[in-house]
Structures are given as C-alpha cells and as structure tokens.
Amino acid sequence: MPHTRPLPEQLDAACFQIPSAQTLDRPQRAHHAPRFLLLYGSLRERSYSKLLTLEAERLLQAMGGETRLFDPAGLPQPDGAPDSHPKVQELRTLAEWSEGMVWCSPERHGAMTGILKSQIDWIPLAIGAIRPTQGKTLAVMQVSGGSQSFNAVNQLRILGRWMRLMTIPNQSSVPKAYEQFDEAGHMRPSAYYDRVVDVMEELYKFTLLTRDVAPYLVDRYSERKEAEQALAARVQQAGM
C-alpha cells in the first residue's frame, strides 16, 4: 500500500524507505551450497573447542554446506603485525567468502579466550567497500571444564552484534567437555550433542533464508543519508 501518513519533520525524505515484503521475495535464489567459516578458541593439542567445532563442521557438511575451518596457530596478536601477514589475509579472505559463521570458545576465567577474540579482532567491519561480516549469520558455542555456563556465548553474542552479524537464537554450551568426547575425538550421544545438531540446523536454515536478501536487511537509513551527503559534497566541490 502507498504511504499516506505524514513523515516526521526531522526525517530526510530522500533517504527514507518503507520496508517492503516484495523486496524480500527475491525471484532469483542462489543455488550453490551455503558457505560457512568456523572459528575455535584454543591451541591445545586436544582442544575441546576444536573438537566441538569439528562436530559442527561435520553436521553442516552432512546438510550440504561448504565449510572452512580456520587454524588460529600462527595468527599474530592484533596490532602485533601488519594486516598483510599471511594468516591475517587467510582469515580475512575466508570471512569475505563465508555466508555464515560458527564461533566456539572455551570458557577461561569466566570469559572467552584471547585466542578467539584475536581472530575476531583481525576481521574488520569494512575492507574498502566490502563489509566481510555484515548481514551474515552466526552461531555461537562454548565448552567448559566444569559446570554449564553461558558467559562465553553471551560475550560472543555481543561481539556478533558489534560485527553486524545476524546471530541465531539457539546456542550450545557443553559442560565437563572432557566427558563428552571419545578417544577418537567424536562427541558421545547425549542431549548436548542433540543441541549441537539443533544449532547447526537452525544456522543452516537462517543462512538459506537470509543470504540472498542480506544487503537489503542491513541497508540503513543513516548510511543512505551519509552517502547522499557525501555525494552532494563531491558534486558541489566539482562545480566550483
């Protein structure tokens, strides 16, 4: 229906858009396999966050997804090396390639690990005109050595919002992780494993639902207004 109500006077009418269901109903849908980048937060030889991430990867692959697991070994601390460092470039290339992400951290001292935070810190909000995370989906998980906790996943949600990712509602928190994996590194059947299946199912569905319309979903009035003002300034400068 056409908009008939008066606009608030402080709005820039040229930049204001009325959300449209028709715009969300894209006639062309991507047919390639959804692409997922998985990050984990430990360098230990037997890392339970890595084992849980590998379980997530197997599930996403079983659903038909294409996955990449980033190895954080050798990644320098943020500001400790130029962004031309090979590991930084590898991570940023994978972030641009992905359509969804999985972040999994151990809980250490009541928080996510610095290993995972460093990976996220190396992914900027923008690389030139490219936003490597904005509008993509995210699932968060954590492992604990003791009783179940949600400190790490709560922090990861805050980071996901800051990186403008669409974090799915479900999440996984695995307590006493040392009891949940066999010698081969596979997760034993349990309610915790079932939750991981739930989370990956939800991530896959949300990715299919949003990946074709992500640019529209994250298109913002404030950014359209800023772009229009910058264009007007350039035109004015060119006419001088």
N, C-alpha and C positions, 0 to 999 in steps of 0.2 A: 504494500500500500504506500502511496506517496506520503511524504512527510508534510503535515499541515500545521503543526504546532509551532509557535514562535521559538526561535533559538535564544538561549541565554546571551545577553549582550556582550559578555566577555569572550565568547567563542569567536574564532576565526572561521567564518562560514566556508571559505575556500578550502580549508583543510579538514573540516568536519565531514565524516562519513557515517551513514547509517548502516549498521551491520546487516548483512543480507544472507538469508539461508540459501538463496540461489547461488551466491558466490561460493559457498561451501560445497555445493553439489557439483563437483568438477566432472565434466563429461569424460575427461581423459585421466585414467588412473595408471600409476606406474605398475609395471608387471615384473620388475626384477625383484629378487629376494631382498627382504629388508636387511639393512646393514647395521651391525652392532659392534661397538667398541667396548671392551671390558677392561676395567682397571682394578687392581688389587693393591693392598697396602702393607706388604711385608716382604722382606728379603730373606727370610729364614728358608733353610733347605726344605723343611717340611712345614710349609706355611698353610695354615688352615683357611686363611682368607683366600689364598690362591686355589686351594682345593675346592672351596665353595664356589669360587668364580668359574672354575673348570666345570663343575656340575651345571652351573647356569649356562655355560657355553654349549655343553652337550645338549641341553634341553632346547636352546634356541636353534641349534643345528637340526635337531630332530623335527622341529616345526617348519623347517625350510629356510631358516635365516642364514645369512653370511656373517661370519664373525671374525674379529681380530682381537687377540689378547696381547696387551702391551706389557712387556717385561720392564719393570722400573729399574733394574740393575744398571748402573752406569749413568743414570739420569742425574745431572748436577743439581745442586740446590738452586732455587730461583735467585737470580742476580749473581750467582757464583760462576756463571759462564755466559757467553753471548748466545742469543737465540739462534745463531747459526750452528750451534752444537748438533751433531748428528742425531742424538737421542731426542733432543727438543724438536728437531724437524720431523723426525719419525712420529712423535706423539701428535704434533700439530696436523700433520698430513692425515693421520688416522681420525682425528677429531673432525676434520673437514669431510672426510669420506663417509663417516657414520651418519645414520639416521636416528639411532637410539644408542644409549649407553647403559652400562651396569657399573656401579661403583661399590666396591666391597672392602671394608676395613676391619682389622681387629680393633677391639676397644682396649686402649692402653692408657692408664692413668685417667680413666673416665672420659676419654676422648678418642677421636680418630687418630691415626698415626700420621707423623710428619711425612712418611713415605707417600701416602695417598694425597695429602694436602699439597705436597710439592708438585705432583703430577697435575693436579687441578690448577695450581698457580701458574704453571707454564702454558696453560691454554688461555689465551687472551679472549676478551669479549669480542674483539674485532681484529682481523688481519687485513689491512687495507679496507676494501669494501665488503669483505667476507666476514660473516659472523659464524664462527665454527661451532657454536653450541646453541644459539638462539632458535627456539622452536622445535628442537629435537626432544625426544623422550628420554626419560631416565628412570632406572630402578635402583634402589639403594639397599644394601645388605651389610650385616656385620657379624663377626664371630666374637665370642667371649670365652675366656678361660674358666670363668666361674658362672654364677647365676645369670639368668637372662637380663639383659639391659638394652636400652634403646638410645643411649647417649650418642653413639657414633652415627646411627641412622638419622637421628634428629639433626645433628650438625650437618650431615650430608644433604639433608633436605634444604637447609638454609643456604648451603653453597649452590645447590641446584637452582634455587630461585635466583640467586645472585648472578649465576651464569645464564639465566633466562631459559633454562631447560623446563620442559613440562614433566615434572616428577609424578609418577603414577601413584595412586592412593596406597596400594599394597606395598609391603616391605618384608624383609626376612631378617630375623635376629636369632642366631644359633648359639645357645649357651653350652658350656662344657664341650667345646668343639672337639677336643681330643677323644671324646667318647662317640662321636658321630661319624667317624670315617674309619674304614677298614685299612689293612696294611697296604692295599693297592692304591689307596687314596680316593676310593669311591665312598660316597655318603651312604650310610646304612638306612634301610627303610624306617621311616618314623614320621610323626606329624611335622617335624621340622623340614624333612625332605619334601613332604607334600606341600608345605607352604612355599618352598622354593619353586616348585612346579607352578603353583598358583601365580607367583610373582612374574615368572617368565612368560606365562600365558598372557597375563594382563599387559606386560610390556609389549609383547608382540602385537596384541590387538590394538593397543593405543597407537603404536607406530604405524600400523596399516591405516588406522583411522585418520591420523593427523599429518602424515608425511607429505601428502600432495597439497595440503592447504596450509602448511606451516607458515609460509610467507604472509598469508592473509591473517592468520591467527595472531601473529606478533606484530602486525602493522599498527603503528601507534600514531595517534593524533599529534602528540608533542614532537615526534620525529618528522612527521609530514610538515608541521609548521616550521620547524627548524630548517628543513631542506628548502622550503619555499622562501624563507627569509634570506638564506644563503644565495639562492638563485637570483632573487631580486637585487641583492647587493652586487653580485657579479655583473648583472645587466646594467645597473646604474654606473658601475665603475667603467664598463666597456663603452658607455655612451659619453663619458667625459672627454 
